[in-house]
Amino acid sequence: MTLRVVSNSRFDHDFDALPSEARREFWRILSSLRRRPFAAGVGFSVVQLRRTARPGARVAHFLNDRYRLLYEVDGELLILVGIGERPGFYRRLDRMREGR
């Protein structure tokens, strides 16, 4: 089954701020995650987000571990939450853990 992708305005803002190299890599990774959302692929790893009330939350690390993609899987949906460079990205994860 291929998951349907949805995002929020915060994700769209984060995505628009990415350099073109990271955007191209994101599209390649998204294609893989739609089919296998919990599995790593060529050039990226997937880690389950711990210490959160959201059991379907995952983080994909890509482009030599410089970028992160935060997403959730809920049934047939792949929900894009945030994307960005590694320095500072984890502050967003802290907000997610707190439920904000």
TORFIPA-511708 format. One line per 2 residues: number of its first residue (from 0); for each residue x, z, y of N, C-alpha, C, CB. Coordinates in steps of 0.1 Angstrom, whole numbers, plus 5000, padded with zeros to 4 digits. Glycine has a CB too. Layout:
N
NUM	X Z Y X Z Y X Z Y X Z Y ~ ...
! end
This chain:
100
0	5008 5000 4988 5000 5000 5000 5009 5000 5012 4990 5012 5000 ~ 5005 4992 5022 5012 4992 5035 5004 5000 5045 5014 4977 5040
2	5012 5010 5051 5005 5019 5061 5002 5011 5074 5014 5031 5064 ~ 4992 5016 5081 4988 5011 5094 4996 5019 5104 4973 5011 5097
4	5002 5013 5114 5010 5020 5124 5002 5023 5137 5023 5012 5127 ~ 5003 5035 5142 4997 5039 5155 5008 5047 5163 4984 5047 5153
6	5006 5047 5176 5016 5055 5184 5008 5061 5196 5027 5046 5189 ~ 5015 5069 5203 5009 5075 5215 5017 5070 5227 5009 5091 5214
8	5012 5074 5239 5018 5069 5251 5032 5074 5253 5010 5072 5263 ~ 5034 5086 5248 5048 5092 5249 5058 5084 5241 5048 5107 5244
10	5054 5080 5229 5062 5071 5221 5065 5058 5228 5056 5068 5207 ~ 5055 5052 5234 5057 5039 5241 5067 5041 5252 5043 5034 5246
12	5066 5052 5260 5075 5054 5271 5090 5056 5265 5071 5067 5278 ~ 5091 5063 5254 5105 5065 5248 5110 5051 5243 5104 5074 5236
14	5101 5043 5237 5106 5030 5232 5110 5021 5243 5094 5024 5224 ~ 5103 5021 5254 5106 5012 5265 5120 5016 5271 5096 5014 5276
16	5124 5028 5269 5137 5033 5275 5149 5029 5266 5137 5048 5277 ~ 5146 5024 5254 5157 5021 5244 5165 5009 5248 5152 5020 5230
18	5178 5008 5245 5185 4996 5246 5180 4986 5236 5200 4998 5245 ~ 5183 4973 5238 5178 4962 5229 5183 4964 5215 5182 4949 5235
20	5195 4968 5213 5200 4970 5200 5192 4980 5192 5215 4975 5200 ~ 5188 4991 5198 5180 5001 5191 5166 4996 5189 5180 5014 5200
22	5161 4989 5198 5147 4983 5196 5147 4974 5184 5142 4975 5208 ~ 5157 4965 5183 5158 4956 5171 5159 4963 5158 5170 4946 5173
24	5167 4974 5158 5169 4982 5146 5155 4989 5143 5180 4992 5147 ~ 5149 4994 5153 5136 5001 5150 5126 4992 5143 5130 5005 5164
26	5125 4979 5148 5115 4970 5141 5119 4968 5127 5115 4957 5149 ~ 5131 4967 5124 5136 4965 5110 5132 4977 5101 5151 4962 5109
28	5135 4989 5107 5132 5001 5100 5117 5003 5098 5138 5013 5107 ~ 5109 5000 5108 5095 5002 5107 5089 4994 5096 5088 4998 5121
30	5094 4982 5094 5089 4973 5083 5091 4980 5070 5097 4960 5084 ~ 5103 4987 5068 5105 4994 5056 5097 5006 5054 5120 4997 5055
32	5095 5014 5065 5088 5026 5065 5073 5024 5062 5089 5034 5078 ~ 5068 5012 5066 5053 5009 5064 5051 5009 5049 5049 4996 5071
34	5060 5004 5041 5059 5003 5027 5063 5016 5019 5067 4991 5021 ~ 5074 5022 5024 5079 5034 5017 5083 5044 5028 5092 5030 5009
36	5073 5052 5033 5075 5060 5045 5084 5073 5042 5062 5065 5050 ~ 5087 5076 5030 5094 5088 5027 5108 5085 5022 5087 5097 5017
38	5112 5072 5021 5124 5068 5015 5134 5062 5025 5122 5057 5004 ~ 5147 5065 5024 5157 5059 5032 5159 5044 5028 5171 5067 5030
40	5165 5037 5037 5168 5023 5035 5182 5019 5040 5158 5014 5042 ~ 5185 5007 5040 5198 5002 5044 5200 5005 5059 5200 4987 5041
42	5209 5013 5062 5212 5016 5076 5205 5028 5082 5210 5005 5084 ~ 5196 5035 5074 5189 5046 5080 5186 5056 5069 5176 5042 5087
44	5185 5069 5073 5181 5080 5064 5168 5086 5068 5192 5090 5063 ~ 5161 5093 5060 5148 5099 5063 5149 5114 5058 5136 5092 5056
46	5145 5122 5067 5146 5137 5065 5132 5143 5068 5157 5144 5073 ~ 5127 5151 5059 5115 5158 5062 5117 5169 5073 5109 5165 5049
48	5108 5169 5082 5109 5179 5093 5105 5193 5088 5101 5175 5105 ~ 5114 5202 5089 5111 5216 5084 5106 5225 5096 5124 5222 5078
50	5101 5236 5092 5096 5246 5102 5086 5240 5112 5108 5251 5110 ~ 5077 5233 5106 5066 5228 5114 5053 5229 5106 5068 5213 5117
52	5042 5229 5113 5029 5230 5107 5024 5216 5102 5018 5237 5116 ~ 5032 5206 5105 5028 5192 5102 5036 5188 5089 5030 5183 5114
54	5029 5189 5077 5037 5186 5065 5041 5171 5063 5028 5189 5053 ~ 5035 5162 5070 5038 5148 5069 5049 5143 5079 5026 5140 5071
56	5055 5152 5087 5064 5149 5097 5078 5145 5091 5066 5160 5108 ~ 5084 5134 5096 5097 5130 5091 5105 5125 5103 5096 5118 5081
58	5118 5125 5101 5128 5120 5111 5137 5109 5104 5136 5131 5118 ~ 5137 5097 5110 5146 5087 5105 5158 5087 5114 5139 5073 5104
60	5170 5087 5108 5183 5087 5116 5188 5073 5114 5193 5098 5111 ~ 5192 5066 5125 5196 5052 5124 5207 5049 5135 5185 5043 5126
62	5213 5037 5133 5224 5032 5142 5235 5042 5142 5219 5029 5156 ~ 5241 5044 5130 5252 5053 5129 5249 5067 5134 5264 5048 5136
64	5237 5072 5131 5232 5085 5134 5231 5088 5149 5242 5095 5128 ~ 5230 5077 5157 5229 5079 5172 5215 5080 5176 5236 5068 5179
66	5206 5075 5169 5191 5075 5173 5183 5082 5162 5187 5061 5175 ~ 5171 5087 5167 5162 5094 5158 5148 5087 5161 5161 5109 5161
68	5140 5086 5150 5126 5082 5151 5118 5093 5144 5124 5068 5143 ~ 5109 5099 5152 5101 5110 5147 5087 5104 5144 5100 5122 5157
70	5082 5106 5132 5069 5100 5128 5062 5110 5118 5071 5087 5122 ~ 5049 5107 5116 5041 5115 5107 5034 5105 5098 5031 5124 5114
72	5031 5109 5086 5023 5102 5077 5010 5110 5074 5031 5099 5063 ~ 4999 5104 5077 4986 5110 5075 4977 5100 5068 4980 5115 5089
74	4976 5102 5055 4968 5092 5047 4974 5078 5048 4953 5092 5052 ~ 4966 5069 5053 4971 5055 5054 4977 5052 5067 4959 5046 5051
76	4980 5062 5075 4985 5060 5089 5000 5064 5089 4977 5068 5099 ~ 5008 5056 5096 5021 5060 5100 5021 5062 5115 5032 5048 5096
78	5022 5074 5120 5020 5078 5134 5034 5080 5140 5012 5091 5135 ~ 5037 5071 5150 5049 5072 5157 5048 5082 5168 5053 5058 5163
80	5057 5092 5168 5056 5103 5177 5067 5102 5188 5058 5116 5170 ~ 5079 5099 5184 5090 5099 5194 5102 5091 5189 5094 5113 5199
82	5110 5086 5198 5122 5079 5194 5132 5081 5206 5119 5064 5192 ~ 5145 5082 5202 5155 5083 5213 5168 5086 5207 5151 5094 5222
84	5178 5088 5217 5191 5091 5213 5193 5105 5208 5201 5088 5225 ~ 5203 5107 5200 5204 5120 5194 5207 5131 5204 5216 5120 5185
86	5216 5130 5214 5217 5142 5223 5204 5144 5231 5229 5139 5233 ~ 5199 5156 5230 5186 5159 5237 5174 5156 5229 5186 5151 5249
88	5174 5148 5218 5162 5145 5211 5156 5157 5204 5166 5134 5200 ~ 5164 5166 5200 5158 5177 5192 5150 5187 5201 5170 5185 5186
90	5151 5186 5214 5142 5194 5223 5128 5189 5220 5146 5192 5238 ~ 5126 5177 5217 5112 5172 5214 5107 5177 5201 5112 5156 5214
92	5117 5179 5192 5113 5185 5179 5108 5199 5181 5124 5184 5169 ~ 5115 5206 5189 5112 5220 5192 5098 5221 5197 5122 5227 5201
94	5094 5212 5207 5080 5212 5212 5070 5209 5201 5079 5201 5224 ~ 5074 5200 5192 5065 5196 5181 5063 5208 5172 5070 5184 5173
96	5073 5215 5169 5072 5227 5160 5063 5237 5166 5086 5233 5158 ~ 5063 5238 5180 5055 5248 5187 5040 5243 5188 5060 5251 5200
98	5038 5230 5184 5025 5225 5184 5020 5219 5198 5015 5235 5181 ~ 5030 5217 5207 5027 5211 5220 5027 5196 5220 5036 5216 5231
! end
